[in-house]
Every structure is written in structure tokens, then in C-alpha cells.
């Protein structure tokens, strides 16, 4: 019944955008000043002003944890979170704490490559400072705009390693550049694998030009765009060529993963619906089933899991699921994480809860678990606090689902 060691695999940090000016290369500062005006206009058209005003007013003190390290630790302590993985763009409401030039989670191949690199470097410089304040507790994901020049992106990977950043994030949408199965990216995959830096696709961008005023279309598709690179990389043999490369799909849920694995595995083995297709085109680049690459090379930083996703965990793989509180975004569980955890995990077996809430992330990001134990003892919620008062009963209740697991492989 010891407290949980909780690691959020999806947090965000960033300066108020205008403060990035000091981190931007001098030759890009004029463009940076122009960008500030355009960003304000775009944000005003996207969000509910009523919600934004209320959110900022109610959470103003806590929101400063987006850039203030001491305040950040205080907010995470209150949420019971021992450690975190940090992505850019802390303000998901007004957009005023985002990486310069749109280089953050909304980055796509349509950005000017020079400005995308300038914005990424500015954020990474600041993020390295934030993580250096508390290296045991913080893992920073460097923004790496790989699309225009993969060889140059390798230099950013080397910079990230030298400056203490332990993960990378690349754009979800590559258009008009070649897709991620193209061999031109192999030098980048190799560099990330050699440095043991997990590569991430974070949800955010989508095909906005087609949606018009219908935000519901965006909400329906945005997670699909984040997950899409995964099947490009599995089917094309990227993980066959780079067996130690890790790919994480972050803040895109995981409700889609079990259906995806079922679909890919059954097509790989030659299901009735795909038997007319050329076998070499399906399986010629692979030596394992798609789900085996998923288990070995991929994971899902699902952020705030929902009940339906937890019910599917044996098909997805308990070891592939990472929880996050999405601090300080309003769609996450902060500042009410303890209540959310009790609501969602009260009937989940304790050992599985430990893995999804922290131990899976500790392994992938190489957190020093021993160094975090003392913090967990002070702030971590206990199984009792989550309502897990009869673990044997919970184990028994889920036994059938556990045995059924990936039923298509049985």
C-alpha cells in the first residue's frame, strides 16, 4: 500500500511568448516581433473568450508554473506528481505562452523552415535551463524540425543530448515533405536511437484548411493525425532498420490502438479481406507482426485516460500506456488530479496502476526511480486514496478481460 510514484508523461512549459525574444537568434528578432502581432489575432479567433477569461482568472497563480520552476513544482506536488515529461506550448487557451513562429505542438511542414528552426532553438535553449533546475524530476522534449533537413536535425539531437534534454518532438504532419517512411529520415532515426532519445508526435495539428467553422471536425480528426506516423513507420520497416528506436504518440488518447493493432496484425497474417493483396507489399519489410513492433518500439502517452481506454488496456498492452496530467492545459486533470485518479482507477489492480501511472514512463525516459522515491512518499497518492481497497477483488473482476487480451492472436 505504499504511495504511487506518479510520473506525468504529458506536461507543458513555455515562456510568455514575448519573453522568448532573448533566446531567438539576433538575425530573426525582427521576424519575431512581426510574429507576435499575428499570433494574437489568430488566438482571438480560435478560443472561447468567456472560458479563457474565467480560466486565467481562476488559475492565474498556478498557470505561472508554466515558466516558474518553483511554482511548477508546487503545482505538481499538489497533484501528487513526482516527475514529468515536458512538451512546448503551455497555454492551450489564449496561445500566449507558445514556442516562437509556431514551432511547438502545432508545427507542420508548411512552416518556413528557417523560422521553424529558429523557434525550436529558442524554446530548446530555455527548456534546457528549466530542466537543469531539477534534472531528477524533469525530462524535456526538444523540438526538432526534421522535415527540411534531416542531417541538420541530427545536429539538434546532438545539442539536446549535450544540454540535458532527453527526448525529441517532431511534426505530426509532414506535407509537403516526404512522409516518415522515406529513407531520407534514416540518419535522424539512427541518431535518436543511438542517443536513446524517444521520438514523439504530439497531437495538435490537423487539416484546418478543410474544416471551416466546424470545430467538431477538428476534434474528431486531430488524434488521427497524431497517430498516423506510427503506421507509416511500422509498415515501412523503420523499426526493422532501427530496432532500438522509440516512438511515442502523446496526448492523442489510446482508444484507437487496440483496433489498429487488430487490423494490422490480421492483414499481416493474410486475413480473408486482404488475401488478394501482394504479400510482399504487406509484409515484405517486416520480420514480426505489427503488434510486436508496437510492443518493442512504441508507446502511447495517452494523457488523461478515459474509462473506455482502461477497459481496453489488455489489448493495447498495459506496458504501452503512459498517463499524464497535461499541466497546465485545461483539458487535463490539473489541478484536480487526485480526484480524477480515484474516479478512474478505483477498480484497477494496483500493479497495473503503478505501471500506467509511473513505472512505464520511468523505464522509457530513464528516470531515477530511487531518487524519486522520497518525493513519492511525501506526495504520492496511495491505493487507499484511489479507492483500491480490495485488490484481490479487482484482480478477479478483470481476469476474463486479461485472459482474452489480444484475442486475434489466440
C-alpha positions in Angstrom: 0.0 0.0 0.0 3.0 2.3 -0.5 2.2 5.6 -2.3 2.3 5.6 -6.1 5.3 7.0 -7.9 3.3 9.2 -10.4 5.1 10.5 -13.5 3.2 12.7 -15.9 4.2 11.8 -19.4 2.5 14.8 -20.8 3.2 18.2 -19.3 3.8 21.6 -21.0 6.0 24.5 -20.3 6.9 27.7 -22.1 7.6 31.4 -21.6 5.1 34.1 -22.2 5.8 34.3 -25.9 7.3 37.8 -26.0 9.9 36.7 -23.4 11.4 34.2 -25.9 12.9 37.2 -27.7 16.1 36.9 -25.7 16.5 33.3 -26.8 15.9 33.9 -30.5 18.9 34.3 -32.8 19.5 38.1 -33.3 19.0 37.8 -37.1 15.5 36.5 -36.5 14.3 39.1 -34.0 12.6 41.4 -36.5 10.6 38.4 -37.8 9.9 37.5 -34.2 8.3 40.9 -33.5 6.1 40.6 -36.5 5.0 37.1 -35.4 3.8 38.4 -32.0 1.1 40.6 -33.6 -0.1 37.9 -36.0 -0.2 35.3 -33.1 -2.5 37.5 -31.0 -5.0 37.9 -33.9 -5.1 34.2 -34.6 -5.7 33.2 -31.0 -8.5 35.6 -30.6 -10.4 33.8 -33.4 -9.9 30.3 -32.1 -11.0 30.1 -28.4 -14.0 30.9 -26.3 -13.2 34.3 -24.7 -15.6 33.6 -21.9 -13.8 30.4 -21.0 -10.3 31.9 -21.5 -11.1 34.8 -19.2 -12.5 32.6 -16.5 -9.7 30.0 -16.7 -6.9 32.6 -16.5 -8.7 34.4 -13.6 -9.3 31.2 -11.6 -5.8 29.7 -12.2 -3.6 32.7 -12.7 -1.2 31.8 -9.8 -0.9 28.1 -10.9 -0.5 29.0 -14.6 2.7 30.9 -13.8 4.1 27.4 -13.2 4.4 27.2 -17.0 7.7 29.1 -16.7 8.4 29.5 -13.0 10.1 26.3 -11.8 9.4 26.7 -8.1 5.7 27.4 -8.7 5.7 24.4 -11.1 7.0 22.0 -8.5 4.4 23.3 -6.1 1.6 22.6 -8.5 2.9 19.1 -9.3 3.3 18.3 -5.6 -0.3 19.3 -5.0 -1.4 17.0 -7.9 0.7 14.1 -6.5 3.1 14.1 -9.5 6.7 13.2 -8.7 8.2 13.8 -12.2 7.2 14.9 -15.6 8.0 14.9 -19.4 7.8 18.4 -20.7 6.5 19.5 -24.2 6.1 23.0 -25.5 3.2 25.4 -25.6 2.0 25.7 -22.0 -1.0 27.8 -22.8 -3.7 25.9 -24.7 -6.3 28.6 -24.3 -5.0 32.0 -25.3 -1.8 30.8 -27.0 0.4 33.4 -25.3 3.0 31.0 -24.0 3.9 29.2 -27.2 7.1 28.4 -28.9 8.1 31.2 -31.4 7.0 31.0 -35.0 4.5 28.2 -34.4 7.3 25.7 -33.8 5.6 24.0 -31.0 3.0 21.2 -30.9 1.1 22.7 -33.8 4.1 22.6 -36.1 3.7 21.2 -39.6 5.7 21.0 -42.8 4.1 24.2 -44.0 6.1 26.4 -41.7 9.0 28.4 -43.1 11.9 26.0 -42.3 14.2 28.8 -41.3 11.7 30.2 -38.8 10.7 26.8 -37.6 14.3 26.1 -36.7 14.7 29.5 -35.1 11.6 29.0 -32.9 12.7 25.5 -32.0 16.1 26.6 -30.9 14.8 29.4 -28.8 12.4 27.1 -26.9 15.0 24.4 -26.5 17.5 26.9 -25.0 15.0 28.0 -22.4 13.7 24.4 -21.8 17.3 23.2 -21.1 17.6 25.8 -18.4 14.2 24.8 -16.8 15.1 21.1 -16.8 18.6 21.9 -15.4 17.0 23.3 -12.3 15.6 19.9 -11.4 17.1 17.2 -13.6 15.9 14.3 -11.5 12.3 15.5 -11.8 12.1 16.9 -15.3 12.6 15.4 -18.8 12.5 18.0 -21.6 11.4 17.1 -25.1 13.5 19.2 -27.6 11.6 20.5 -30.6 13.4 19.1 -33.7 12.0 20.3 -37.1 13.3 17.3 -39.1 11.4 17.8 -42.3 13.5 20.2 -44.3 17.0 18.9 -43.5 17.3 15.6 -41.6 21.1 15.9 -41.4 20.7 19.3 -39.7 18.2 17.8 -37.4 20.9 15.4 -36.2 22.8 18.4 -35.0 19.8 19.5 -32.9 19.7 16.0 -31.4 23.4 16.3 -30.5 22.7 19.7 -29.0 19.8 18.3 -27.0 21.9 15.5 -25.6 24.8 17.9 -24.7 22.4 20.2 -22.9 20.5 17.6 -20.9 17.3 17.2 -22.9 16.2 13.6 -23.0 13.5 13.4 -25.7 12.6 14.9 -29.0 9.4 16.0 -30.7 8.8 16.2 -34.4 5.9 17.5 -36.5 2.8 15.3 -36.8 2.1 16.5 -40.4 5.0 16.4 -42.9 3.2 17.7 -46.0 4.7 18.9 -48.5 7.8 16.9 -47.5 8.2 13.2 -47.9 6.5 11.0 -45.3 8.3 9.5 -42.4 8.8 6.1 -44.1 11.2 7.8 -46.6 14.8 6.7 -46.3 15.9 10.3 -46.1 15.0 10.3 -42.4 17.1 7.2 -41.5 20.0 9.3 -40.4 17.8 11.1 -37.9 16.2 7.8 -36.6 19.7 6.4 -36.2 20.8 9.4 -34.2 17.8 9.3 -31.9 18.2 5.6 -31.3 21.9 5.9 -30.6 21.3 8.7 -28.1 18.4 6.8 -26.5 16.1 9.7 -27.1 12.4 8.8 -27.6 10.9 10.5 -30.6 7.4 12.0 -30.1 4.4 13.0 -32.1 2.2 15.3 -30.1 -1.4 16.0 -31.0 -2.3 19.5 -32.2 -2.1 20.0 -35.9 -4.7 18.8 -38.4 -6.0 19.8 -41.8 -7.5 23.1 -40.7 -8.0 24.4 -44.3 -10.8 21.9 -44.8 -12.8 22.4 -41.6 -14.1 25.9 -42.0 -16.1 26.9 -38.9 -16.8 23.3 -37.8 -14.5 22.7 -34.9 -16.1 19.3 -34.3 -14.4 18.1 -37.4 -11.0 19.1 -35.9 -11.8 17.4 -32.6 -12.7 14.2 -34.5 -9.6 14.1 -36.6 -6.8 15.7 -34.6 -5.8 12.5 -32.8 -5.8 10.5 -36.1 -3.2 12.9 -37.5 -1.0 12.4 -34.4 -1.3 8.6 -34.7 -0.8 8.4 -38.5 3.0 8.4 -38.5 3.0 5.3 -36.4 1.6 3.0 -39.1 3.8 4.6 -41.7 6.8 3.7 -39.7 5.7 0.2 -38.7 4.6 -1.0 -42.2 7.7 0.5 -44.0 10.2 -1.2 -41.7 11.6 1.8 -39.9 11.6 -0.2 -36.7 13.1 -3.2 -38.5 16.0 -1.0 -39.6 16.3 0.8 -36.2 15.3 -1.8 -33.6 16.1 0.4 -30.6 14.2 3.5 -31.8 11.3 4.5 -29.5 8.3 6.4 -30.8 5.6 7.9 -28.5 2.2 9.3 -29.6 1.4 11.8 -26.9 -1.9 13.4 -25.9 -3.9 11.5 -28.5 -5.6 9.1 -26.2 -5.2 5.4 -26.8 -8.8 4.3 -27.6 -7.7 3.7 -31.3 -4.7 1.5 -30.5 -6.4 -1.9 -30.0 -8.4 -1.6 -33.2 -5.3 -0.5 -35.1 -3.3 -3.5 -33.8 -6.1 -5.9 -34.6 -6.4 -4.5 -38.1 -2.7 -4.5 -38.8 -1.9 -8.0 -37.4 -4.8 -9.7 -39.2 -3.7 -8.1 -42.5 -0.1 -9.1 -41.9 -1.0 -12.8 -41.4 -3.3 -12.7 -44.5 -6.8 -12.3 -43.4 -9.6 -13.0 -45.8 -10.1 -9.3 -46.6 -6.5 -8.8 -47.6 -5.6 -12.2 -49.3 -5.9 -10.7 -52.8 -3.1 -8.2 -52.0 0.5 -8.7 -52.9 2.1 -10.3 -49.8 5.5 -8.6 -50.4 3.9 -5.2 -50.3 2.2 -6.0 -46.9 4.9 -8.0 -45.1 8.0 -7.8 -47.2 9.7 -5.2 -45.0 8.9 -6.9 -41.7 10.1 -9.9 -39.7 7.5 -9.6 -36.9 3.8 -8.8 -36.6 2.9 -5.1 -36.3 1.8 -5.5 -32.7 5.3 -6.9 -31.9 6.9 -3.7 -33.2 4.3 -1.7 -31.3 5.3 -3.5 -28.1 9.0 -3.2 -28.7 9.3 0.3 -30.2 6.2 2.3 -29.5 4.2 3.7 -26.6 1.2 6.0 -26.1 1.5 9.0 -23.8 -2.3 8.9 -23.6 -2.5 11.7 -21.0 -5.8 11.7 -19.1 -7.1 8.2 -19.8 -10.8 7.6 -20.0 -12.8 4.6 -18.7 -13.2 3.1 -22.2 -9.5 3.2 -22.7 -8.7 1.5 -19.4 -11.2 -1.2 -20.3 -9.1 -1.9 -23.5 -5.7 -1.9 -21.8 -5.1 -5.7 -22.2 -5.5 -5.3 -26.0 -3.4 -2.2 -26.1 -0.8 -3.5 -23.7 -0.6 -2.3 -20.1 3.2 -1.7 -20.6 2.5 0.6 -23.6 0.3 3.1 -21.8 1.6 6.2 -20.0 -0.6 8.6 -18.0 -0.3 12.4 -18.0 -2.0 15.3 -16.2 -1.4 17.7 -19.1 -0.3 20.5 -16.8 -1.2 23.3 -17.2 -3.8 22.7 -20.0 -7.5 22.8 -19.0 -8.4 19.6 -20.8 -6.1 17.7 -18.5 -6.6 16.7 -14.9 -4.7 19.5 -13.2 -5.4 20.9 -10.6 -7.8 18.1 -9.6 -5.6 15.0 -10.5 -6.2 13.2 -7.2 -10.0 13.3 -7.7 -9.6 12.1 -11.4 -7.4 9.2 -10.4 -9.8 8.0 -7.8 -12.7 8.2 -10.3 -10.9 6.2 -13.0 -8.6 3.8 -11.2 -10.6 2.7 -8.2 -11.2 -0.8 -9.7 -7.9 -1.2 -11.5 -5.4 -3.7 -10.0 -2.6 -2.0 -8.1 0.3 -3.4 -10.0 -1.2 -2.3 -13.3 -2.0 1.1 -11.9 1.7 1.5 -10.8 2.9 0.8 -14.3 0.5 3.1 -16.1 0.8 6.0 -13.7 4.6 6.0 -13.5 6.7 2.9 -13.9 6.3 2.6 -17.7 7.4 6.2 -18.1 10.3 5.7 -15.6 11.6 2.9 -17.9 11.2 4.7 -21.2 12.7 8.1 -20.0 15.2 6.5 -17.7 14.0 8.4 -14.6 16.0 7.6 -11.4 13.3 5.8 -9.5 15.3 5.5 -6.3 15.9 9.3 -6.3 12.2 9.9 -6.7 11.0 7.6 -4.0 11.3 10.1 -1.2 9.2 12.6 -3.1 6.6 9.8 -3.8 6.5 9.0 -0.1 5.6 12.7 0.6 3.1 13.5 -2.1 2.1 10.3 -3.9 -1.5 9.1 -3.6 -1.9 5.7 -2.0 -4.0 2.9 -3.4 -6.4 3.5 -0.5 -6.8 7.1 -1.5 -7.7 5.9 -5.0 -10.4 3.6 -3.6 -8.4 0.5 -4.3 -9.3 -1.2 -1.0 -9.8 -4.8 -2.3 -7.1 -5.6 -4.8 -7.9 -9.3 -4.9 -11.5 -8.5 -5.9 -10.3 -6.1 -8.6 -7.9 -8.7 -10.0 -10.7 -11.2 -10.2 -13.1 -8.8 -11.8 -10.7 -8.2 -14.7 -9.4 -11.7 -15.1 -11.6 -12.6 -18.1 -10.5 -9.5 -19.9 -6.9 -10.2 -19.1 -7.1 -13.7 -20.4 -8.8 -12.6 -23.6 -6.2 -9.9 -24.2 -5.3 -9.7 -27.9 -7.8 -12.3 -28.8 -6.9 -12.2 -32.5 -3.5 -13.7 -31.7 -5.0 -16.7 -29.9 
